[in-house]
């Protein structure tokens, strides 16, 4: 399987990085970015690693995985030959539908 970052996924990762860098420490933001990318890199070999992101709407291809040591979900879509990173969102954000990603 191939890993693909969507434009929105890249934008949300950058927004999270900027927020962490501006409000905490640059080194913490750099480590977050590295950990988020490493978590995403595991997905093509293990696409079911995360859990269903929206079980109530019966879309099992939409999944999320927690970025280790950080309060951010990485939302992704499992397709036949690729895993698409859709978004990176803080766990306190109440994301109820794919449109809110």
N, C-alpha and C positions, 0 to 999 in steps of 0.2 A: 504494500500500500504506500501511497504517496501522501506527504503532509503538505497542505496548502493553507496559508494564512490569507483570509479575506481582507479587503481594505478596511472594513470595520474592525476586524480583529486586531490589525496592526495599529489602527487609530486608538482603540480602547487600551491596548497595552501601553502605548506611548502616553496616554492620558494618566494612567495609573502610575507610570514611572515618574512623570512630571509632578504629580500630586505628592508622591512619597519624597522625591528630591526636594521639593519646595517646603514641605512641612516636617520633614525628619532629617535624614542625612543622605547625601549623595551616594555614599558607599552602600547604604541600605537599599536605595533605589536600584543601584547596579546589581546587587545580589538578587533582588526581587526579579529583575528582568532576566537574569541568567536562570534562576529557578523556574520561572514561568516558561521560558523557551525549552528548558530541559524536560519539564513535564509534558509539553506538547510533543517533543521528539519521541517520547515513549509510546504515544498513541498509535502510530501506524502498525507497530508490532503487537499492540494490545488495545485494540479499539474499544473493547468492553470494559476497560480499566475504570472508567468513571461510572456514574450512575445516570439514570434517565433524568433529563432536565425538567421535562414537563409530562409526568406520567398521567396526569388528569386529562390531557388532550390526545393521548395514545399516539405519540410520535417517538417511538423508541430509537430512532436514528439520531435524535437530538439528545446530547449527553453533556455532562459537566464533570469536571475533575477539580478538586481543591488544589490550589498551588501550595505546595509544602511550606509550612512555617509562615504563611501569609493568609490574610482573610480575603482572598480573591478566588472566584470561580473562573475556570477556563471553560467556556461553552464551545462545543464542537458538534459537527455533523458527520456521521459515519455513512459513507457511500460505498459503492461496489469496489472501486479501485483507489479511493482517497479518503483522507480525513481532513475536513475543513475546520480551521479555527475560526469561529464566528465572532466571539467577543470575549473580553476579560472584564469582569464586573466584581465589585466589592460584595462580600457576603451580606452586608446590611441592606443592600438594595433589594427591594421586593420585586423580583423579576417573576412575573406570573405567566407571561406568554412570550413566544419567540419575537414578537414585534417590539418588545421592550429591550431587546438586547442592544 
